[in-house]
Structures are given as C-alpha cells and as structure tokens.
Amino acid sequence: MQSSQHYKERRSRRSSETIVYDDGTNTFLWRTHTVLSLLIIISFLTYTVITEEESQDVEYNVKRGICAGVFMFLAIGVTQVKDGPFKRPHPILWRFVFCASILYEIGILFMLFQSVDHARSFLTYIDPDLNKPLDFRAYGGNCTIWDAENERDPLHNVMDKMDGFVAAHFIGWFLKALIFRNIWMTTVLSAVFELLEYTLEHQLPNFSECWWDHWILDFIVCNGLGIYFGLKCLKYLSVKEYKWQGLWHIPSYRGKVRRVVGQFSPYSWVKFQWKPTENLFRWLLVSFQMLMILLAELNTFYLKFVLWMPPDHPFVLTRLVFFWLWGGVAVREMYDYMGGVAHQFGQQAWMVVMIIATEFLMVVKFGWNTITLPFPGYIKAFWGGAFLLYIAWTIWKFQMKFPRFKAMVKETTSKAIVDCDAGESTSNEEVGFDSTSLLDNNRKAKHVRRRDIHSNGTHHAIQD
C-alpha cells in the first residue's frame, strides 16, 4: 500500500507538468568551462599581484582581502555546485543565488556572536551612514477616513498612508503567488500576517495601523490584487507551449527575438497540488513551510528595528530580492520532497531554513527587551485558542480518522464482546454454548476481513 501511495503521488506530479519539446541544442554558453574559468581566475589574480602597488592601509587591505575571498567562493560555487530545479535563464544564475545564501548565512552568523552595539558598528563598514537611531513611523493614530473638518483634503488620512509600501505590498504578494502557485495558501498567509501585525503592534511602531489600513488597503487592495494578477500570470504559464529550439535553427528574425526573450521564462511549468489534508506528512510540512514564511516576514521588520536599518536602505531591498529568489527555489524543492520526486531535503531549502532560524536568533538576542514586552490578555487568549484548535483538528483529522486507529478500536471492541460472552458461557453450558467456538469464529471473521482488505488494497494498487 505504501508503494501504491508513492506511485499515485508520482503520477499526480507528472500529470501536473507541462510537456516540453527541446531539440537538444547545446551551445557554447551552455557547456561547462571549468578549465577555462580556472585559467581566467589565475590570470586575473596574477595580474593584480604584479601590477598593483602595495598599500599600508590596514582597513583597505582587509576590505580587499574579504572581497577577494568572496569572489573566489562565488567562482568556485558557480562552476562546481550542483544544479537546482530551475534552468532559466541559465543554471549559473541559480548556482550564484545558492552561493549568495551561504555567504549571507556566514555574515549573519558572525553578527550573531557580537553584541548589538558591535553589530551596528559592523554595518558601518557597508554604509558609514548606518548606526544611527531611527524614528520608525506608526501608521495608526487618526483613523478617520473622511475628515469633514478638512475641506481642502478630506481624504488626507488615507492619502497619507500611500507611500512606497503600497507598491511593495502589491509586488511582494504578486511574487508570492508565483512562488506558491496556490490561492488558498497565499490568502491564508496574507490574512495571518495582518493578524500578526495586530498582535505585535505594541512592540513595533510599523505594525500600528488603522483597521481599514489592515483589511482594505493591505489585505484586499494591495495583497489581493497582487495575488490576483499573480494567479493570472500562473494561468498563462500553465497553458503556454514550451518548445525550445537552438537560436541558429530558427529562420526568421522575429523568431530569434522571441527565442531570446523566452530564455527569461521558465523552461517548463509544474502546477502545484499541495493537498495538505491528504496525509499527516503533507499537513505538517505545509504548516512548517507557512510558519517559515511568516517568520521570515517578521524578521525583516524586527531586524530593521534592532539594527537601526532604514526601511528604504539598499541592503534591505537587496535582502528582499534575494529572499524571493531563495524562496522560489526552496518552495519548489519542498514541493518535490513532499511529493516523493526528491528523496532528500533540497540544498536551497536547507539554507533558507537555516537563514530564517539565524535571523530569528539575532532578533531574540539583540531585541530581547522588545520581544518580551507583555502581550495583552485578549491576544494571549486568541492565539492560545487558535493553537489548541490547530492541535485538536490535526488529531481529529489524522488520528481519529486514521484507518489503523479504527482497526484498533474495532479489535478492542470485539475482544470486549468476546470476553463478555465468555463470562456468560458458564451459565449457558446446559444449552451447549461453547466460548471456544465463539473465539474461533471471531478469529476466522477477522482473518477474512484482513484478507478482503489486502485483496482490495492490491486491486486498487493495480488500478493506480
């Protein structure tokens, strides 16, 4: 039965994939060039050492040495690291993305073992304008939508909320829809994050918003439209024809241009079928994945707060871009692992979980006074009830309805009946009542039921 279930999952995965036509053209850019890259790197280092004058500036030499080490690590990675699930626009891009995640993890791991003051000072090596206290904006306060007292601009409270975060919300949830490829997961994540903002607004000023800012501007307009257009893009990608030819095999110039543009689209497409309630393993893995996404979102706000990082700083924006790239690969690897296509946890998924955990530990260490601010009683009651409901539903769904548990209940009940009848047999000896025959008959009936179940399971496996 287990092999049959595995076969069903593999068959379901294949039925959700698009058909790809590829003529197998392998040009110069797609072939490996490990020896050539090795010669180029050695030549570049040799030229640098011979032609550059020696500097006595320690800080300058340290920075250049670190940059050279980073460059060498990336060079090794893009030429030697194994490929992930994505091929376009080129596998070398996704190798670079994976190596960048390793470097980022090393950097935040180094900062984790510093004090908060030293960590803030360390960031000045990246940008001297950092390490300055910031006044983070609170979006709450006056929540009047139509201010009749202000005749010139009665909607000034609404227009005041229209900043760069509106576009960031839309783009972010558009990309999340492309990553998860499921309307229910993205909608639930969007709603839960708004609830988390309510929960944590007493700790971070950024989370203090008006009710209409939470549910109308964010959840419905920005997040909802982002998810909607993301699903429209998914629909197009799912019906698109994936037919690849070598550039020199295409006769027309228009066809060549379309082929070059198509290089930046997916090589093939898989329609995700998460099916979280199909079994306990899928349910727990989907729950873990959603928890990691929410924790990564919260880490963004808390790290900005404890490290005095402006929201529009290039470092913050770069981190978000890389997290989108890391998350896209990690979710695909998680999906393959869940469906039985991959037999081990993917390398990018492993790194993403490690990064999120390390960032959370930084928040705990550097922002302990912030995260330990007491929660209101109604917040504790709400999340306590939600957690108990989650545990109770999980037990009901995957244990109370589990076939093995049902079999145990039936077996225990039948034994109790047999014991009861055996106790009454002493009073029925004069009418020839035999408890041994009753036990034998019960065992035979159970044997027949097991044989029927086995034969039915084998029949279903053959059908699948």
C-alpha positions in Angstrom: 0.0 0.0 0.0 2.9 2.4 0.7 4.4 1.8 -2.7 1.0 2.3 -4.2 0.6 5.7 -2.5 4.1 6.7 -3.6 3.2 5.7 -7.2 0.0 7.8 -7.0 1.9 10.9 -5.9 4.5 10.4 -8.7 1.7 10.0 -11.2 -0.2 13.1 -9.9 3.1 15.1 -10.2 3.6 14.0 -13.8 0.0 14.9 -14.7 0.5 18.4 -13.4 3.6 19.1 -15.6 3.6 20.7 -19.0 5.0 18.8 -22.0 8.4 20.2 -23.1 9.8 20.0 -26.7 13.5 20.5 -26.8 15.8 19.8 -29.9 18.7 19.3 -27.5 20.9 22.1 -28.9 23.9 22.6 -26.6 25.7 25.9 -27.5 29.0 27.3 -26.1 27.2 29.2 -23.3 25.5 26.0 -22.0 28.6 23.8 -21.9 30.8 23.6 -18.8 34.0 25.6 -18.8 35.7 24.6 -15.6 39.3 24.7 -17.0 38.7 27.9 -18.9 37.3 29.6 -15.8 40.2 28.3 -13.7 42.7 29.8 -16.1 40.9 33.2 -16.2 40.8 33.4 -12.4 44.5 32.6 -12.0 45.4 35.1 -14.7 43.4 37.8 -13.1 45.0 37.2 -9.7 48.5 37.1 -11.2 47.9 40.4 -13.0 46.5 42.0 -9.8 49.5 40.9 -7.7 52.1 42.0 -10.3 50.7 45.4 -11.3 49.2 46.8 -8.1 51.3 48.8 -5.6 51.4 47.6 -2.1 49.2 49.6 0.4 49.9 50.2 4.1 46.3 50.9 4.9 45.1 48.0 7.1 41.4 48.7 6.6 41.8 49.0 2.8 43.7 45.7 2.7 41.2 43.9 4.9 38.3 45.0 2.7 40.0 44.0 -0.5 41.0 40.6 1.1 37.4 39.9 2.1 36.2 40.9 -1.3 38.7 38.6 -3.0 37.7 35.7 -0.7 34.0 36.3 -1.5 34.8 36.5 -5.3 36.7 33.2 -5.1 34.0 31.5 -3.2 31.4 32.6 -5.7 33.6 31.5 -8.6 34.0 28.0 -7.1 30.3 27.8 -6.4 29.1 28.8 -9.9 31.4 26.3 -11.5 31.2 23.3 -9.1 27.9 23.4 -7.1 25.2 21.0 -8.4 22.3 22.5 -10.3 18.9 23.0 -8.6 15.4 22.6 -10.1 15.5 25.8 -12.2 17.3 26.1 -15.5 16.4 29.5 -16.9 17.7 32.0 -17.7 20.9 30.0 -17.0 21.8 27.4 -14.3 24.8 29.6 -13.4 22.4 32.2 -12.0 20.8 29.8 -9.6 24.2 28.5 -8.5 25.2 32.1 -7.8 22.0 32.6 -5.8 22.7 29.5 -3.7 26.3 30.6 -3.0 25.0 34.1 -2.1 22.7 32.4 0.5 25.7 30.7 2.0 27.7 33.9 2.2 24.7 35.7 3.8 24.3 32.9 6.4 28.0 33.2 7.2 27.7 37.0 7.6 24.7 36.9 9.9 26.2 34.0 11.9 29.2 36.2 12.5 27.0 39.1 13.7 25.0 36.7 16.0 28.1 36.3 18.1 28.6 40.1 18.5 26.9 42.5 20.9 24.1 44.6 19.5 26.4 47.7 19.6 29.2 45.9 17.8 26.8 44.5 15.2 25.5 48.0 14.4 29.1 49.3 14.2 30.0 46.4 11.9 27.3 47.6 9.4 29.1 50.9 9.1 31.8 49.1 7.0 29.0 48.5 4.5 27.5 52.0 4.8 29.0 54.7 7.0 25.6 56.4 7.4 24.2 53.5 9.4 24.4 53.0 13.2 22.1 56.0 13.9 18.9 55.8 16.0 15.8 55.9 13.8 12.3 57.1 14.4 10.1 54.4 12.9 6.7 55.6 11.6 3.5 54.5 13.2 0.5 54.3 10.8 -2.2 54.4 13.4 -3.5 57.4 15.2 -6.3 59.2 13.5 -8.3 56.6 11.6 -11.0 58.8 10.2 -11.5 58.0 6.5 -13.4 61.2 5.6 -12.3 64.2 7.6 -15.2 66.7 7.1 -13.3 69.3 9.1 -10.6 69.4 6.4 -12.4 70.9 3.4 -9.4 71.1 1.2 -8.4 67.4 1.6 -10.9 65.4 3.5 -9.1 62.1 2.5 -5.8 63.3 3.9 -5.6 60.4 6.4 -6.0 57.9 3.5 -3.6 59.6 1.2 -1.0 59.9 4.0 -0.8 56.1 4.0 0.0 56.0 0.3 3.8 55.5 0.4 6.3 53.1 -1.1 5.0 50.2 1.0 1.8 50.1 -1.1 3.7 49.1 -4.2 5.9 46.9 -2.1 2.9 45.0 -0.8 1.5 44.5 -4.3 4.8 43.4 -5.8 5.6 41.1 -2.8 2.3 39.2 -3.0 2.4 39.0 -6.7 5.8 37.2 -6.4 4.5 35.1 -3.5 1.6 33.9 -5.8 4.2 32.9 -8.4 6.2 31.0 -5.7 3.3 29.1 -4.0 1.1 28.8 -7.1 -2.0 28.4 -4.9 -4.7 30.9 -4.0 -5.6 29.4 -0.6 -2.0 29.3 0.8 -1.3 32.9 -0.3 -4.7 34.2 1.0 -4.2 32.5 4.4 -0.7 33.8 4.7 -1.9 37.3 3.9 -4.7 37.2 6.5 -2.5 35.6 9.2 0.2 38.3 8.7 -2.4 41.0 9.2 -3.4 39.3 12.5 0.3 39.2 13.5 0.5 43.0 12.9 -2.4 43.4 15.3 -0.6 41.1 17.7 2.8 42.8 17.7 1.8 46.5 17.3 2.7 47.1 21.0 6.3 46.1 20.1 7.0 47.7 16.7 5.6 51.1 15.6 5.4 49.9 12.0 2.6 47.4 12.9 0.3 50.1 14.3 -2.2 50.7 11.6 -5.9 51.6 11.3 -8.4 48.9 10.7 -9.1 49.9 7.2 -5.4 50.1 6.5 -5.1 46.4 7.6 -8.1 44.9 5.9 -9.0 47.2 3.0 -5.8 48.9 1.8 -3.4 46.0 2.6 -5.4 42.7 2.6 -8.0 43.4 -0.1 -6.4 46.1 -2.4 -2.6 45.6 -2.3 -2.3 41.9 -1.3 -5.5 40.8 -3.0 -4.6 42.5 -6.3 -1.1 41.2 -6.2 -2.4 37.6 -5.6 -5.0 38.0 -8.4 -2.5 39.2 -11.0 -0.1 36.5 -9.9 -2.7 33.9 -10.5 -3.4 35.3 -13.9 0.3 35.0 -14.7 0.2 31.5 -13.5 -2.7 30.6 -15.7 -0.8 31.9 -18.7 2.4 30.0 -17.8 0.3 26.8 -17.3 -1.1 26.9 -20.8 1.9 28.2 -22.6 3.7 25.9 -25.1 7.2 25.1 -24.1 9.0 24.4 -27.3 12.7 25.2 -27.4 15.0 25.3 -30.5 18.5 26.4 -30.9 18.8 30.0 -32.0 20.6 29.1 -35.3 17.8 26.7 -36.2 15.2 29.4 -36.2 15.0 31.0 -39.7 13.2 34.3 -39.0 14.5 37.3 -37.1 11.2 37.6 -35.2 11.5 34.0 -34.1 15.1 34.6 -32.9 14.0 37.6 -30.9 11.1 35.6 -29.4 13.6 32.9 -28.5 15.9 35.3 -26.8 13.1 36.8 -24.7 11.8 33.3 -24.0 15.1 32.5 -22.4 14.0 34.5 -19.4 10.8 32.5 -19.0 10.6 29.0 -17.3 11.9 26.0 -19.1 8.8 24.1 -18.1 5.9 24.5 -15.7 4.5 22.5 -12.8 1.1 23.2 -11.4 1.5 22.8 -7.7 -1.0 20.5 -6.0 -0.2 20.8 -2.3 -3.1 18.7 -0.9 -2.2 19.5 2.7 -5.0 17.4 4.2 -4.2 14.2 2.2 -1.9 12.8 4.9 -0.2 13.9 8.1 3.2 14.3 6.5 1.9 16.8 3.9 -0.1 18.7 6.6 2.9 19.1 8.9 5.3 20.1 6.0 2.9 22.7 4.6 2.3 24.1 8.1 6.1 24.3 8.7 6.6 26.0 5.3 3.9 28.7 6.1 5.5 29.2 9.6 8.9 29.8 8.0 7.4 32.3 5.5 5.7 34.3 8.3 8.8 34.2 10.5 10.9 35.5 7.6 8.5 38.4 7.1 8.6 39.2 10.8 12.4 39.0 10.8 12.5 41.8 8.2 10.8 44.3 10.5 12.5 43.3 13.7 16.0 43.3 12.2 15.4 46.8 10.8 14.3 47.9 14.3 17.1 46.4 16.4 19.9 47.2 13.9 18.7 50.7 13.1 18.3 50.0 9.4 16.2 52.4 7.4 13.3 50.7 5.5 14.4 52.0 2.2 18.1 51.2 2.6 19.5 49.3 -0.4 20.7 46.5 1.9 17.1 45.9 3.0 15.8 45.9 -0.6 18.6 43.6 -1.7 17.8 41.1 1.0 14.2 41.0 -0.1 15.1 40.4 -3.7 17.4 37.5 -2.7 14.8 36.1 -0.4 12.4 36.0 -3.3 15.0 34.1 -5.4 15.9 31.8 -2.5 12.2 31.2 -1.6 11.3 30.3 -5.2 13.9 27.6 -5.3 13.2 26.4 -1.7 9.5 26.1 -2.2 10.0 24.1 -5.4 12.4 21.8 -3.6 10.0 21.4 -0.7 7.2 20.5 -3.1 9.4 17.9 -4.8 10.4 16.5 -1.4 6.7 16.4 -0.3 5.6 14.6 -3.5 8.3 12.0 -3.4 10.1 13.3 -6.5 13.1 14.2 -4.4 14.3 11.8 -1.7 16.1 14.4 0.4 15.6 17.9 1.6 16.9 20.3 -1.1 20.1 22.3 -0.6 18.4 25.7 -1.1 15.5 24.8 1.2 18.0 23.7 3.9 19.9 27.1 3.6 16.7 29.1 3.7 15.5 27.4 6.9 19.0 28.0 8.4 18.9 31.7 7.5 15.5 32.2 8.9 16.5 30.5 12.2 19.7 32.5 12.5 17.9 35.8 11.8 15.3 34.9 14.5 18.1 34.2 17.0 19.5 37.6 16.2 16.2 39.2 16.9 15.9 37.3 20.2 19.5 38.3 21.3 19.5 41.9 20.1 15.9 42.7 20.7 15.1 40.8 23.9 13.7 43.9 25.7 11.4 44.4 22.7 10.0 40.9 22.2 9.5 40.3 25.9 7.0 43.2 26.2 3.9 41.7 27.7 1.1 40.8 25.4 -2.5 41.9 26.2 -4.8 39.3 27.6 -7.1 39.1 24.6 -4.1 38.5 22.4 -2.9 35.5 24.6 -6.5 34.1 24.6 -6.8 34.4 20.8 -3.6 32.7 19.9 -3.9 30.1 22.7 -7.3 29.2 21.3 -6.0 29.1 17.7 -3.2 26.8 18.7 -5.5 24.4 20.6 -7.9 24.4 17.7 -5.0 23.5 15.3 -3.8 20.7 17.5 -7.4 19.3 18.1 -8.2 19.4 14.3 -4.9 17.7 13.5 -5.6 14.9 15.9 -9.2 14.5 14.7 -8.2 14.5 11.1 -5.1 12.3 11.1 -5.6 10.1 14.2 -9.3 9.7 14.9 -9.9 9.1 11.2 -6.8 7.1 10.7 -7.5 3.5 9.5 -5.1 1.9 11.9 -6.8 3.6 14.8 -10.2 2.5 13.6 -8.9 -1.1 13.3 -7.6 -1.0 16.9 -10.9 0.3 18.1 -12.8 -2.5 16.3 -10.4 -5.1 17.6 -10.7 -3.9 21.2 -14.5 -3.8 20.9 -14.6 -7.3 19.5 -12.4 -8.6 22.3 -14.6 -7.0 24.9 -17.6 -8.7 23.4 -15.9 -12.0 23.4 -14.8 -11.6 27.0 -18.4 -10.7 28.0 -19.8 -13.7 26.1 -17.2 -16.0 27.6 -18.2 -14.9 31.0 -21.8 -15.7 30.3 -20.9 -19.1 28.8 -20.7 -20.8 32.2 -24.4 -20.1 32.7 -25.3 -21.5 29.2 -23.4 -24.8 29.4 -26.7 -26.7 29.7 -27.7 -25.4 26.2 -24.4 -26.3 24.7 -22.9 -22.8 24.4 -19.1 -23.0 23.7 -16.9 -20.0 24.2 -14.0 -21.6 22.4 -16.0 -21.9 19.2 -17.0 -18.3 19.6 -13.4 -17.2 19.8 -12.5 -19.4 16.8 -15.4 -17.9 14.8 -14.3 -14.4 15.7 -10.7 -15.1 14.7 -11.9 -16.6 11.4 -14.0 -13.5 10.7 -11.1 -11.2 11.4 -8.9 -13.3 9.1 -11.5 -13.0 6.3 -11.7 -9.2 6.8 -7.9 -8.8 6.7 -7.8 -11.0 3.5 -10.5 -8.8 1.9 -8.8 -5.6 2.9 -5.5 -6.9 1.5 -7.1 -8.1 -1.8 -8.9 -4.8 -2.1 -5.7 -2.8 -1.5 -3.9 -4.9 -4.1 -6.7 -4.3 -6.6 -6.5 -0.6 -6.0 -2.8 -0.6 -6.4 -3.1 -2.4 -9.7 -5.7 0.1 -10.9 -3.5 3.1 -9.9 
